[in-house]
Amino acid sequence: MINKIKKNDEVIVITGKNKGKIGKIYKIISKKKVFIKGLNLFKKHQKPIPSINQIGGIFKKENYIHISNIAIFNKHINKINKKGLTFKNKNIK
């Protein structure tokens, strides 16, 4: 399967709590999940570990978004851009 979405693409979230927000992809994992800069934040409660001098507290981290919940955003026309694949040879499926 060919993935249409790549790193540094500008995308818009089409479903979920971040619906309508725009951001850039900075990491893709397993071809199904993407991390978008500044979107889908959650709070991570971290215990302090004194043996390695790690401080504890509540930190905001980004969680992944499934690839089916985002779409490519074209900022020149301010609309969702539909990406498709075309093949030169008609015999290829």
Buried (B, 14 or more C-beta within 10 A) or exposed (E): EEEEBEEEBBBBBBEEEBEEBBBBBEEBEEEEEBBBEEBBEEEEEEEEEEEEEEEEEEEEEBEBBEBEBBBBBEEEEEEBBEEEEEEEEEEEE
